[in-house]
Amino acid sequence: MVKTNTLEDRLSNFGFKIPENFENMDVNERLEALGLKLPLNPEGNNIFIHVKEFGGNLAYVAGCGPELDGVLKYKGRVGIEVTIEQARECAIACTMNFLRALQLHYGDLKKIKNFVKMTAYVACNHDYIYPPEVADGSTELLAILFGPEHGVPARTSIGVSSLPLGFPVEIEVMVEVY
């Protein structure tokens, strides 16, 4: 994967062109301009909460899988049943889920000041060496939506033997809020 730094390059990775006045749009306007719609509810309905606040202005978002509105597009291990491109799509779907969890909790994504930390879990064999490239799908989308200064977190990408429900990817984040 080619690493890119410009907004135009990031958008082209997703097949988007920069809409007019994009740089001056807030996160909600950017989602709309790019035709991205958050799911009705974030993935997961077991006994847990999606967002847990702590320390006054920080919040932890529980791990979100790539199931969007009840549909899991890909299932299995990356590099075996799932390609890296499909896994990056899964990372984007995970991002849409944790953004929806934040939106439901805070009422508006404009209340997110900074993405502080991300942990991306990638289901794969023990010798798979590309979990960071999978996680880039999420990080690139956050950089597009929130700008690189606020959207790109410190990040850990971990290969694991399995994830719930056969998810290829699961992502958890910590955010700073206004």
C-alpha positions as CSV (number, residue, x, y, z in Angstrom):
1,M,0.0,0.0,0.0
2,V,1.2,3.5,-0.8
3,K,1.1,5.8,2.1
4,T,-0.4,9.2,1.3
5,N,-0.4,12.5,3.1
6,T,-2.5,14.9,1.1
7,L,-6.3,15.1,1.5
8,E,-6.6,14.6,-2.3
9,D,-4.6,11.4,-2.1
10,R,-6.6,10.1,0.9
11,L,-9.9,10.8,-0.9
12,S,-8.7,9.2,-4.1
13,N,-7.9,6.0,-2.1
14,F,-11.6,5.8,-1.4
15,G,-12.6,6.8,-4.9
16,F,-13.7,10.3,-3.8
17,K,-13.0,13.6,-5.3
18,I,-12.6,16.7,-3.2
19,P,-15.9,18.5,-3.1
20,E,-15.8,22.3,-3.4
21,N,-15.1,24.0,-0.1
22,F,-14.3,20.6,1.6
23,E,-11.6,22.1,3.8
24,N,-14.1,24.5,5.4
25,M,-16.7,21.8,6.2
26,D,-17.3,20.3,9.6
27,V,-17.3,16.5,10.1
28,N,-21.1,16.2,9.6
29,E,-20.9,18.2,6.3
30,R,-17.9,16.1,5.2
31,L,-19.8,12.9,5.8
32,E,-22.7,14.2,3.8
33,A,-20.6,15.6,0.9
34,L,-18.8,12.2,0.6
35,G,-22.2,10.4,0.6
36,L,-21.2,8.4,3.7
37,K,-24.1,7.4,6.0
38,L,-23.6,6.2,9.5
39,P,-25.5,3.0,10.4
40,L,-28.7,3.2,12.4
41,N,-27.1,1.6,15.4
42,P,-23.5,0.7,16.1
43,E,-22.6,-3.0,16.0
44,G,-23.1,-5.0,19.1
45,N,-25.9,-5.6,21.5
46,N,-24.4,-7.7,24.4
47,I,-24.2,-6.5,28.0
48,F,-21.9,-3.5,27.6
49,I,-22.0,0.2,26.8
50,H,-20.5,1.6,23.6
51,V,-19.0,4.7,25.1
52,K,-17.5,5.1,28.6
53,E,-16.4,8.6,29.7
54,F,-13.5,9.1,32.1
55,G,-11.0,11.8,33.2
56,G,-13.3,14.7,32.5
57,N,-12.8,15.0,28.7
58,L,-11.9,11.5,27.5
59,A,-14.0,8.6,26.4
60,Y,-13.3,5.0,25.5
61,V,-15.3,3.4,22.7
62,A,-15.7,-0.3,23.0
63,G,-14.5,-2.5,20.1
64,C,-16.7,-2.2,17.1
65,G,-16.8,-4.9,14.3
66,P,-17.6,-4.3,10.7
67,E,-21.3,-5.4,10.8
68,L,-23.4,-2.5,9.4
69,D,-27.1,-2.5,10.2
70,G,-27.0,-6.3,10.7
71,V,-25.0,-7.1,7.6
72,L,-21.5,-8.6,7.8
73,K,-20.1,-8.3,4.3
74,Y,-16.9,-10.4,4.9
75,K,-16.2,-13.1,7.4
76,G,-12.9,-14.9,8.3
77,R,-9.2,-14.4,8.6
78,V,-7.4,-11.7,6.6
79,G,-4.9,-13.3,4.1
80,I,-7.0,-16.5,3.9
81,E,-10.8,-16.0,3.5
82,V,-10.6,-12.2,3.3
83,T,-8.3,-10.1,1.1
84,I,-6.4,-7.1,2.4
85,E,-8.7,-4.8,0.3
86,Q,-11.8,-6.4,1.9
87,A,-10.2,-6.1,5.3
88,R,-9.6,-2.4,4.8
89,E,-13.3,-2.1,3.9
90,C,-14.0,-3.8,7.2
91,A,-11.9,-1.3,9.0
92,I,-13.9,1.5,7.4
93,A,-17.1,-0.2,8.5
94,C,-15.7,-0.5,12.0
95,T,-15.1,3.2,11.9
96,M,-18.6,4.0,10.8
97,N,-19.8,2.0,13.8
98,F,-17.7,3.7,16.4
99,L,-18.5,7.1,14.9
100,R,-22.2,6.2,15.2
101,A,-21.6,5.2,18.9
102,L,-20.0,8.6,19.5
103,Q,-22.7,10.4,17.7
104,L,-25.4,8.7,19.7
105,H,-23.6,9.3,23.0
106,Y,-22.7,13.0,22.4
107,G,-25.4,14.0,20.1
108,D,-23.0,15.5,17.5
109,L,-19.6,14.4,16.1
110,K,-18.5,18.0,16.3
111,K,-18.0,17.4,20.0
112,I,-15.0,15.1,19.2
113,K,-11.8,17.1,19.7
114,N,-9.2,14.5,19.0
115,F,-8.8,10.8,18.3
116,V,-6.2,9.9,21.0
117,K,-5.6,6.1,20.6
118,M,-6.8,3.3,18.4
119,T,-6.3,-0.4,18.7
120,A,-7.1,-2.5,15.6
121,Y,-7.5,-6.2,15.9
122,V,-7.1,-8.2,12.7
123,A,-8.0,-11.9,12.5
124,C,-5.2,-13.7,10.7
125,N,-2.7,-16.4,10.8
126,H,0.3,-16.1,13.1
127,D,2.6,-15.1,10.2
128,Y,0.5,-12.4,8.7
129,I,2.5,-9.2,8.8
130,Y,0.0,-6.6,7.4
131,P,-2.3,-5.6,10.3
132,P,-1.1,-1.9,10.1
133,E,-2.1,-1.7,6.4
134,V,-5.6,-3.0,7.3
135,A,-5.9,-0.4,10.1
136,D,-4.9,2.3,7.7
137,G,-8.4,2.1,6.2
138,S,-9.8,3.5,9.5
139,T,-7.1,6.0,10.1
140,E,-7.3,7.4,6.6
141,L,-11.0,7.9,6.9
142,L,-10.6,9.7,10.2
143,A,-7.9,11.9,8.7
144,I,-10.4,12.8,5.9
145,L,-13.3,13.5,8.2
146,F,-11.5,15.2,11.1
147,G,-8.3,16.4,9.5
148,P,-4.9,14.8,10.2
149,E,-4.1,16.8,13.3
150,H,-7.3,15.6,15.1
151,G,-8.2,12.4,13.2
152,V,-5.0,10.5,13.3
153,P,-4.5,8.7,16.6
154,A,-1.6,6.9,18.2
155,R,-2.3,3.3,17.0
156,T,-1.6,-0.3,17.7
157,S,-2.4,-3.0,15.1
158,I,-2.5,-6.5,16.4
159,G,-3.0,-9.8,14.6
160,V,-5.2,-12.3,16.5
161,S,-6.4,-15.8,15.8
162,S,-10.1,-15.0,15.9
163,L,-12.6,-12.3,16.6
164,P,-16.3,-12.4,17.6
165,L,-18.8,-13.6,15.0
166,G,-16.0,-14.2,12.5
167,F,-15.2,-10.5,12.2
168,P,-12.0,-10.0,10.1
169,V,-11.4,-6.7,12.0
170,E,-12.4,-5.0,15.2
171,I,-11.4,-1.5,16.3
172,E,-11.6,0.3,19.6
173,V,-10.7,4.0,20.1
174,M,-10.2,6.6,22.8
175,V,-11.2,10.2,22.1
176,E,-10.8,13.6,23.6
177,V,-14.0,15.7,23.7
178,Y,-14.8,19.4,24.0
